[in-house]
Every structure is written in C-alpha cells, then in structure tokens.
C-alpha cells in the first residue's frame, strides 16, 4: 500500500513541478487545466508500476476508463484553450496576489491541484493496492455510472462547442440540449463518473476509503471552483438570470416555469 501511494505521489510531484515551470515560462497558469486529466493517468500508472504492475482485471479496467476520460478531457480543454490566453480565473489570481504570485501559484494552483488529484484518484489507487476478488455487482454498477457520467460530460461539452461556433452565439447563454435540464451537464457528468470509480473500487479490500473521491469532487464543483466561480462571471446578465430561474444548477431536472416554486430536490441554491 505504501509503495503504491508513494509511486502516485512521486508521479504527481514530477508532473506538477513540470507544469509549474511550463506555466510560469509561458505566463499562462491555465495550462494546468489541460494537464488535469493526464495527471490522473500519470499518478495511477506510477502507482501501478510501483506496486508491481499486477494484471488484475479491476485496476486494469479502471485505468482504461481513466485513460478514456483523461484523453477526451485533455483534448477538449486544449482545443478550447488555443488562442485564448490565460483563463479569467487565473488572471484574477495574478492581479489579486501581486508580488506573491509566483510562490502562491506554486502552492495554491500546482501543489494543491496535485493533492486534489491524489485524493480524487483514491478509488483507483486502492484497487491497485488491493485488487480484491473477481467480478462483483459493484463493478457493473460502477461501469454503468461511469458511462452515463462520461456521456453527460462529453455530450454537454460538444453541445456547448457547437453552440459557441454559431454566428449568433456571442454573449448568449446555452439553453438547449442537455443544458435545458441542468446549467452544468458537464459538471454533473464529472461528479457521476467519479461515483462510478468509487463503486468500481468497492470490489477492493478497503474500497470504502475511496468515498473521499466523489465527495471531494462534488464539494469542489458545487461549492468552490466549479459552479460558483463560473456563474459569478455571468451574474446580473439578464439572459443568464432568466435561465438560472428556471433551470436546475446541477442535477438534471425538467425546466420549471418562472412562477413555479423550485421542485423538491432542485439544487439551484448551490449556484
């Protein structure tokens, strides 16, 4: 177990230090977003190799699913980033932190991101350390949850890209497709697929410790760096406020009329 976790930690330290150098030299810390998905793969491959590269179906399945998710996400963010410069969130940090920007970037962007990756990847790391028995029902459930979450994330991102390519989309809000039922289908998909990894990891001996993964990613998306930071950018825009008034913030739910009270279980108050 110690060797597996150490392998993941070393891989993440190397990755985050390399990205810090690249981002600092480029004057663009948002490049770390492109490396976010691949960092999971590097961490888990480091753990797998350190643990002896055991050919058990559970960690191999989880590594394959992780690679599919990471490659799609990395390509999507990379293509979206081309020609846009540093993301507004990191530009704000650059202005707010002033002379302390370099060392705070290292700690609060790169090292903190590495810690988040380590904790969120816990179901995979646990499965590498303790693969567990053969196929069980949680493996089937976990794979199904991953598939649904991955589709939500991928289709939501694709629909948004198509919308932004339209001639009349500038300054407008995406309100069709999956975005009709949730203001953040990609975030919902991200959270759901990590629940999938958690259930896949339950087949391992200490899989319950992997609960930190979906709980942490849900907290970050709902309360910290996901929905709150993104929606703050659009606060006060009439079209967005109208859209927000009728559309669930996170869980997919049929849109309501402006006069209706929020349906039970709606999470608009988390926006």
C-alpha positions as CSV (number, residue, x, y, z in Angstrom):
1,X,0.0,0.0,0.0
2,X,2.8,2.4,1.0
3,X,4.7,1.7,-2.2
4,X,1.6,2.3,-4.4
5,X,0.8,5.6,-2.7
6,X,4.4,6.7,-2.9
7,X,4.5,5.9,-6.6
8,X,1.4,8.0,-7.2
9,X,2.8,10.9,-5.1
10,X,6.2,10.9,-6.9
11,X,4.5,10.9,-10.3
12,X,2.3,13.8,-9.2
13,X,5.2,15.8,-7.8
14,X,7.1,15.5,-11.0
15,X,4.1,16.4,-13.1
16,X,3.1,19.4,-11.1
17,X,6.6,20.8,-10.9
18,X,7.0,20.4,-14.6
19,X,3.7,22.2,-15.2
20,X,4.7,25.0,-12.9
21,X,7.8,25.6,-14.9
22,X,5.9,25.4,-18.2
23,X,3.1,27.7,-16.9
24,X,5.5,30.2,-15.4
25,X,7.6,30.5,-18.5
26,X,4.5,30.8,-20.7
27,X,2.9,33.3,-18.4
28,X,-0.3,31.1,-18.5
29,X,-1.2,29.1,-15.4
30,X,-4.4,27.9,-17.0
31,X,-2.2,25.4,-18.9
32,X,-2.6,23.3,-15.8
33,X,-6.2,22.6,-16.8
34,X,-5.0,20.8,-19.9
35,X,-2.8,18.6,-17.7
36,X,-5.6,17.9,-15.2
37,X,-6.9,14.7,-16.7
38,X,-3.5,13.3,-17.8
39,X,-2.2,13.9,-14.3
40,X,-4.6,11.3,-13.0
41,X,-3.3,8.8,-15.6
42,X,0.4,9.5,-14.7
43,X,-0.4,9.2,-11.0
44,X,-2.2,5.9,-11.3
45,X,0.4,4.5,-13.8
46,X,3.1,5.5,-11.3
47,X,1.2,3.6,-8.6
48,X,0.6,0.6,-10.8
49,X,4.2,0.3,-11.8
50,X,5.4,0.8,-8.2
51,X,3.0,-1.9,-7.0
52,X,4.4,-4.5,-9.4
53,X,2.0,-3.9,-12.4
54,X,-0.3,-6.7,-11.3
55,X,-2.6,-7.8,-14.2
56,X,-5.9,-7.9,-12.3
57,X,-9.0,-7.0,-14.2
58,X,-10.3,-4.4,-11.8
59,X,-7.3,-1.9,-11.7
60,X,-6.8,-2.5,-15.4
61,X,-10.4,-1.7,-16.2
62,X,-10.3,1.4,-14.0
63,X,-7.0,2.5,-15.7
64,X,-8.6,2.0,-19.1
65,X,-11.7,4.1,-18.2
66,X,-9.4,6.7,-16.7
67,X,-7.4,7.0,-19.9
68,X,-10.5,7.4,-22.0
69,X,-11.8,10.1,-19.7
70,X,-8.4,11.9,-19.4
71,X,-7.7,11.9,-23.2
72,X,-11.1,13.3,-24.1
73,X,-10.9,16.0,-21.4
74,X,-7.3,17.0,-22.1
75,X,-8.1,17.3,-25.9
76,X,-11.3,19.2,-25.2
77,X,-9.6,21.7,-22.9
78,X,-6.5,22.0,-25.1
79,X,-8.6,22.8,-28.2
80,X,-10.7,25.2,-26.3
81,X,-7.7,27.0,-24.9
82,X,-6.0,27.7,-28.3
83,X,-5.5,31.3,-28.9
84,X,-7.4,32.4,-25.8
85,X,-4.6,33.2,-23.4
86,X,-4.8,32.7,-19.7
87,X,-8.3,31.8,-18.3
88,X,-10.0,34.6,-16.4
89,X,-9.8,32.8,-13.1
90,X,-6.0,32.7,-13.2
91,X,-5.8,36.2,-14.5
92,X,-7.8,37.2,-11.4
93,X,-5.3,35.4,-9.2
94,X,-2.4,37.1,-10.9
95,X,-3.9,40.5,-10.1
96,X,-5.0,39.6,-6.5
97,X,-1.7,38.0,-5.5
98,X,0.6,40.7,-6.8
99,X,4.2,40.2,-5.8
100,X,3.4,36.9,-4.1
101,X,2.0,35.5,-7.3
102,X,4.9,33.1,-8.1
103,X,5.1,31.2,-4.8
104,X,1.3,31.3,-4.3
105,X,0.8,29.9,-7.7
106,X,3.2,27.0,-6.9
107,X,1.4,26.2,-3.7
108,X,-2.2,27.1,-4.4
109,X,-2.5,26.1,-8.0
110,X,0.0,23.4,-8.7
111,X,0.7,21.7,-5.4
112,X,-3.0,22.0,-4.3
113,X,-4.1,20.6,-7.6
114,X,-1.7,17.7,-7.2
115,X,-3.2,17.0,-3.7
116,X,-6.7,17.1,-5.2
117,X,-5.7,14.6,-7.9
118,X,-4.2,12.3,-5.4
119,X,-7.4,12.3,-3.2
120,X,-9.8,12.0,-6.1
121,X,-7.9,9.2,-7.7
122,X,-8.1,7.2,-4.4
123,X,-10.6,4.5,-5.7
124,X,-8.1,3.6,-8.4
125,X,-5.1,3.7,-6.1
126,X,-6.9,1.4,-3.6
127,X,-7.8,-1.0,-6.4
128,X,-4.2,-1.1,-7.5
129,X,-3.0,-1.8,-3.9
130,X,-5.8,-4.3,-3.1
131,X,-7.4,-5.6,-6.4
132,X,-9.9,-7.8,-4.5
133,X,-11.8,-10.7,-5.8
134,X,-13.3,-11.3,-9.3
135,X,-16.2,-9.6,-10.8
136,X,-18.9,-8.4,-8.4
137,X,-22.1,-6.4,-8.8
138,X,-20.5,-3.1,-7.8
139,X,-18.2,-3.4,-10.8
140,X,-21.2,-3.5,-13.1
141,X,-22.9,-0.6,-11.3
142,X,-19.6,1.5,-11.3
143,X,-19.0,0.9,-15.0
144,X,-22.6,2.0,-15.8
145,X,-22.3,5.1,-13.7
146,X,-19.0,6.0,-15.4
147,X,-20.6,5.5,-18.8
148,X,-23.6,7.8,-18.1
149,X,-21.4,10.4,-16.4
150,X,-18.9,10.3,-19.3
151,X,-21.7,10.8,-21.8
152,X,-23.1,13.7,-19.9
153,X,-19.7,15.4,-19.7
154,X,-18.7,14.7,-23.3
155,X,-22.1,15.5,-24.9
156,X,-22.5,18.6,-22.8
157,X,-19.1,19.9,-23.8
158,X,-19.8,19.0,-27.5
159,X,-23.1,20.8,-27.5
160,X,-21.5,23.9,-25.9
161,X,-18.7,23.9,-28.5
162,X,-21.3,23.7,-31.3
163,X,-23.3,26.5,-29.8
164,X,-20.3,28.8,-29.5
165,X,-19.4,28.2,-33.1
166,X,-22.8,29.6,-34.2
167,X,-22.9,33.1,-35.7
168,X,-25.4,34.5,-33.2
169,X,-23.9,32.9,-30.0
170,X,-21.7,35.7,-28.8
171,X,-22.9,37.0,-25.5
172,X,-25.7,34.4,-25.4
173,X,-26.4,31.6,-22.9
174,X,-26.6,27.9,-24.0
175,X,-30.1,26.7,-23.0
176,X,-30.8,23.8,-25.3
177,X,-29.9,20.1,-25.4
178,X,-28.7,18.8,-22.0
179,X,-28.3,22.4,-21.0
180,X,-32.1,22.7,-20.9
181,X,-32.2,20.3,-17.9
182,X,-29.1,21.4,-16.0
183,X,-27.0,24.5,-16.1
184,X,-23.9,22.3,-15.9
185,X,-24.3,18.9,-17.6
186,X,-20.5,18.6,-17.8
187,X,-20.1,19.1,-14.1
188,X,-22.9,16.7,-13.3
189,X,-21.2,14.1,-15.6
190,X,-17.9,14.7,-14.0
191,X,-19.3,14.1,-10.5
192,X,-21.3,11.0,-11.6
193,X,-18.3,9.3,-13.3
194,X,-16.3,9.6,-10.1
195,X,-19.1,7.9,-8.3
196,X,-18.6,5.2,-10.9
197,X,-15.0,4.9,-10.0
198,X,-15.9,4.7,-6.3
199,X,-18.3,1.7,-6.9
200,X,-15.7,0.0,-9.1
201,X,-13.2,0.4,-6.3
202,X,-15.6,-1.1,-3.7
203,X,-14.6,-4.5,-5.0
204,X,-11.2,-4.0,-3.4
205,X,-10.5,-4.8,0.2
206,X,-10.5,-1.2,1.5
207,X,-12.7,0.3,-1.2
208,X,-14.8,2.3,1.2
209,X,-11.9,4.7,1.8
210,X,-12.4,5.7,-1.8
211,X,-15.6,7.6,-0.8
212,X,-13.3,10.7,-0.4
213,X,-13.2,10.9,-4.2
214,X,-16.8,11.6,-5.2
215,X,-17.4,13.6,-2.0
216,X,-14.4,15.9,-2.7
217,X,-15.1,16.3,-6.4
218,X,-18.8,17.1,-5.6
219,X,-17.8,19.7,-3.0
220,X,-15.4,21.4,-5.3
221,X,-17.8,21.5,-8.2
222,X,-20.8,22.7,-6.1
223,X,-19.1,25.0,-3.6
224,X,-15.6,26.0,-4.7
225,X,-14.0,26.1,-8.1
226,X,-16.9,24.8,-10.3
227,X,-20.3,26.4,-10.4
228,X,-19.7,29.3,-8.0
229,X,-16.7,30.7,-9.9
230,X,-18.2,30.2,-13.3
231,X,-21.6,31.6,-12.5
232,X,-20.1,34.7,-10.8
233,X,-18.9,35.6,-14.3
234,X,-22.5,35.9,-15.6
235,X,-24.2,37.3,-12.5
236,X,-26.5,40.1,-13.4
237,X,-26.7,39.2,-17.1
238,X,-30.5,39.3,-17.9
239,X,-30.5,36.2,-20.1
240,X,-28.5,34.2,-17.6
241,X,-30.6,35.3,-14.7
242,X,-33.8,34.2,-16.6
243,X,-32.1,30.9,-17.4
244,X,-31.0,30.4,-13.8
245,X,-34.5,31.0,-12.6
246,X,-36.0,28.0,-14.5
247,X,-33.1,25.6,-14.8
248,X,-31.6,23.2,-12.2
249,X,-28.0,24.1,-11.3
250,X,-26.6,20.6,-11.2
251,X,-29.0,17.6,-11.2
252,X,-30.8,17.2,-14.5
253,X,-34.5,18.2,-14.0
254,X,-37.2,19.4,-16.3
255,X,-37.2,23.2,-16.5
256,X,-39.9,24.9,-14.5
257,X,-42.0,28.0,-15.3
258,X,-40.7,31.3,-13.8
259,X,-43.7,31.4,-11.5
260,X,-43.3,27.9,-10.1
261,X,-41.6,27.1,-6.8
262,X,-38.4,25.0,-7.1
263,X,-39.1,21.4,-7.4
264,X,-38.1,19.1,-4.5
265,X,-34.5,18.1,-4.8
266,X,-33.5,21.0,-7.0
267,X,-30.2,22.5,-6.2
268,X,-30.5,26.0,-7.5
269,X,-29.4,27.4,-4.2
270,X,-26.0,25.8,-4.7
271,X,-25.2,28.0,-7.7
